[in-house]
Amino acid sequence: MYGNVLYRRHILNGSPREKKVAGSKSFKNLYKKMDATSKTRFHASRRLKLHAALSTYTVVFLSLVLIFISLMQTYSLGVNIQSKGVGLLQVFSSVAVLVYSLLMDKNDYSSQSEKMYSCASKLGELKQKSHPHVHAEDFVQASYDSCQKEYHDVLKLYETHSNNDFRGDYFRAKLDMPEDYDISKSKRLYEGGKWRILYALNFINYPIIICFLMFALYWVSFGLVDPFKALAFLG
C-alpha cells in the first residue's frame, strides 16, 4: 500500500508525459478487468443455463423411470421385476428426485444465469463506453473515475454467491483474450485442457445418474447377475 502511495505521488509530481503514460496504462488495466469479468460472466451464464436444463431433464428422467418400473410391476413384466433390487431402485430414484428438486430450488440456476448474463451485458456496454479512452491522446481523470465507479457499481448490483465463482469460466475467458494475455501455444493447450477437465467434473453427476438408471432398467427388463447374489458371493 505504501508503495502505491509513493507511485501515485510520483505520477502526480511527474511530467505531463509521465502522467499521460500512467493514465493510459490505468485505463488499459481497467478495460482489461472489464473485459475479463464480462467474458467470465458470459461463460458462467451459459454454464448455469446448461445446469438448469440438465437438472430438469434428470428429474424428468428419474420420474419416468419410477413410473415405468411401477407399470412393469403391475403387469409383471421384466426378468428381475420381482427382485428385491427393484425396491431398492425405486427408493433410490425417489430420493434422487427429491435431492435434485431441492438442489434446483436452492441453486436457482435459471435466475443465476440471467443475473450473470445481465451483468455481462452491462459490462459490455461499459467496455464500449470506455474503449475510446484507452488509446486516447489525453488522459482525463474524471472519465477514468467515472468508468471505474460504474464498473464497481455493476459488480455490486449483480453480486453473486461465491459458489458460482467457477475457475473454469475464468480460464475460458483468459483464452478468449490473446490481446491481453501473452500465452504460449503449449500453455494455451494446458489451460484449454484445464477448463475442459473442470467443466467435466462440474457436470459429471448427470451422466453418472443416467448411466446407472439405464443399466438398472436393462437389468430389470432383460436380466443380468442378481446384485444380491453377487454381494452374497463376494461375502
C-alpha positions in Angstrom: 0.0 0.0 0.0 2.9 2.4 0.9 4.5 1.6 -2.5 1.2 2.5 -4.3 1.1 5.8 -2.4 4.6 6.7 -3.4 3.8 5.7 -7.0 0.8 8.0 -7.1 2.8 10.9 -5.7 5.5 10.2 -8.3 2.9 10.4 -11.1 1.2 13.5 -9.7 4.5 15.2 -9.4 5.9 13.9 -12.7 6.0 15.5 -16.1 2.9 15.7 -18.3 4.2 12.9 -20.5 4.6 10.6 -17.4 1.1 11.5 -16.3 -0.2 10.7 -19.8 1.6 7.3 -20.0 0.5 6.3 -16.4 -3.1 7.4 -17.1 -3.2 5.4 -20.4 -1.9 2.4 -18.5 -4.5 2.8 -15.8 -7.3 2.9 -18.4 -5.9 -0.2 -20.1 -5.8 -2.1 -16.8 -9.4 -1.1 -16.1 -10.6 -2.1 -19.5 -8.8 -5.4 -19.1 -10.6 -6.1 -15.9 -14.0 -5.2 -17.5 -13.2 -7.5 -20.5 -12.1 -10.4 -18.3 -15.1 -10.1 -16.0 -17.6 -9.7 -18.8 -16.3 -12.8 -20.7 -16.2 -14.8 -17.4 -19.8 -13.9 -16.6 -20.9 -14.8 -20.1 -19.3 -18.2 -19.8 -20.8 -18.6 -16.3 -24.3 -17.7 -17.7 -24.0 -20.5 -20.3 -22.8 -23.0 -17.8 -25.5 -22.3 -15.3 -28.1 -22.4 -18.0 -26.9 -25.8 -19.0 -27.0 -26.9 -15.4 -30.7 -25.7 -15.2 -31.6 -27.7 -18.3 -29.7 -30.9 -17.3 -31.2 -30.8 -13.8 -34.7 -30.6 -15.2 -34.0 -33.4 -17.7 -32.6 -35.5 -14.9 -35.6 -35.1 -12.7 -37.9 -35.9 -15.6 -35.9 -39.0 -16.5 -35.9 -40.2 -12.8 -39.7 -39.7 -12.6 -40.2 -41.6 -15.9 -38.1 -44.4 -14.5 -40.3 -44.6 -11.4 -43.5 -44.7 -13.5 -42.1 -47.2 -15.9 -41.0 -49.6 -13.1 -44.4 -49.3 -11.4 -46.1 -50.3 -14.7 -43.7 -53.2 -15.1 -44.6 -54.4 -11.6 -48.3 -54.1 -12.2 -48.1 -56.2 -15.4 -45.3 -58.5 -14.1 -43.0 -57.5 -17.0 -39.2 -58.0 -16.8 -36.9 -60.8 -15.9 -36.0 -59.3 -12.5 -39.1 -57.4 -11.7 -39.8 -59.5 -8.6 -36.2 -59.0 -7.3 -35.6 -57.0 -4.1 -33.3 -54.8 -6.1 -36.3 -53.3 -7.8 -37.5 -51.9 -4.5 -34.0 -50.5 -3.8 -34.0 -48.9 -7.3 -37.4 -47.3 -6.6 -36.2 -45.9 -3.3 -33.0 -44.6 -4.9 -34.9 -42.9 -7.7 -37.4 -41.3 -5.3 -34.6 -39.9 -3.1 -32.7 -38.7 -6.2 -35.8 -36.8 -7.4 -36.2 -35.2 -4.0 -32.5 -34.2 -3.8 -32.4 -32.8 -7.3 -35.6 -30.8 -6.7 -34.1 -29.3 -3.6 -30.8 -28.5 -5.3 -32.6 -26.9 -8.2 -34.6 -24.7 -5.8 -31.5 -23.8 -3.7 -29.2 -23.1 -6.6 -31.8 -21.5 -8.8 -29.7 -22.0 -11.9 -32.0 -20.2 -14.2 -32.2 -17.0 -12.1 -28.4 -17.0 -11.5 -27.8 -17.5 -15.3 -30.0 -14.5 -16.1 -28.1 -12.4 -13.5 -24.8 -13.4 -14.9 -25.9 -12.5 -18.4 -27.3 -9.2 -17.4 -24.0 -8.4 -15.6 -22.0 -9.3 -18.7 -24.3 -7.2 -20.9 -23.9 -4.2 -18.7 -20.1 -4.6 -18.6 -20.2 -5.0 -22.4 -21.9 -1.6 -22.7 -19.4 -0.1 -20.2 -16.5 -1.5 -22.3 -17.8 0.2 -25.4 -18.0 3.5 -23.4 -14.5 3.3 -22.0 -12.7 1.8 -25.1 -12.2 5.2 -26.8 -10.3 6.4 -23.7 -7.9 3.5 -23.7 -6.0 4.8 -26.8 -6.9 8.5 -26.3 -4.0 11.0 -26.6 -5.1 12.9 -23.5 -5.9 11.2 -20.2 -9.0 12.6 -18.5 -9.0 11.7 -14.8 -12.8 12.4 -14.5 -13.6 9.9 -17.3 -11.4 7.3 -15.6 -13.0 7.8 -12.2 -16.5 7.7 -13.8 -15.8 4.4 -15.6 -14.2 2.9 -12.5 -17.2 3.8 -10.4 -19.7 2.4 -12.9 -17.6 -0.8 -13.1 -17.8 -1.3 -9.3 -21.5 -0.3 -9.3 -22.3 -3.0 -11.8 -20.4 -5.7 -9.8 -22.3 -4.6 -6.6 -25.7 -4.6 -8.5 -25.2 -8.1 -9.8 -23.4 -9.5 -6.8 -23.5 -13.3 -6.8 -22.7 -16.1 -4.3 -19.2 -17.5 -4.2 -20.4 -21.0 -5.2 -21.0 -19.6 -8.7 -17.4 -18.3 -9.0 -16.1 -21.2 -11.1 -12.4 -21.1 -12.1 -13.2 -22.9 -15.4 -15.1 -19.8 -16.5 -12.1 -17.6 -15.9 -9.7 -19.9 -17.7 -12.0 -19.8 -20.8 -12.3 -16.0 -20.6 -8.5 -15.8 -20.4 -8.0 -17.8 -23.5 -10.5 -15.5 -25.3 -8.2 -12.5 -24.6 -5.0 -13.1 -26.6 -4.5 -9.4 -26.9 -4.2 -9.1 -23.1 -2.6 -12.4 -22.2 0.5 -13.4 -24.0 0.1 -17.2 -23.7 2.4 -19.7 -25.5 1.0 -22.5 -27.6 1.9 -25.1 -25.0 0.4 -23.2 -22.1 -2.7 -22.5 -24.2 -3.1 -26.2 -24.7 -2.6 -26.7 -20.9 -5.1 -24.0 -20.0 -7.6 -25.4 -22.5 -7.3 -28.9 -21.1 -7.7 -27.5 -17.6 -11.0 -25.7 -18.1 -12.4 -28.8 -20.0 -11.5 -31.0 -17.1 -13.0 -28.6 -14.6 -16.2 -28.5 -16.7 -16.3 -32.3 -17.0 -16.1 -32.6 -13.2 -18.7 -29.9 -12.7 -21.2 -31.8 -14.9 -20.1 -35.4 -14.1 -23.1 -36.2 -11.8 -25.6 -36.1 -14.7 -24.1 -38.8 -16.9 -23.4 -41.0 -13.8 -27.1 -40.9 -12.8 -28.3 -41.5 -16.3 -25.9 -44.4 -17.0 -26.8 -46.0 -13.6 -30.5 -45.8 -14.4 -30.1 -47.1 -17.9 -28.1 -50.1 -16.5 -30.7 -50.7 -13.8 -33.6 -50.6 -16.4 -31.7 -53.1 -18.6 -31.2 -55.4 -15.6 -34.9 -55.2 -14.6 -36.1 -55.8 -18.1 -33.7 -58.4 -19.5 -31.8 -59.6 -16.5 -28.1 -59.8 -15.6 -26.5 -61.0 -12.5 -28.7 -60.5 -9.5 -26.9 -57.8 -7.4 -27.9 -59.5 -4.1 -26.5 -62.9 -5.2 -23.3 -61.1 -6.4 -22.9 -59.5 -3.0 -23.6 -62.8 -1.2 -20.9 -64.4 -3.4 -18.4 -61.7 -2.7 -19.2 -62.0 1.0 
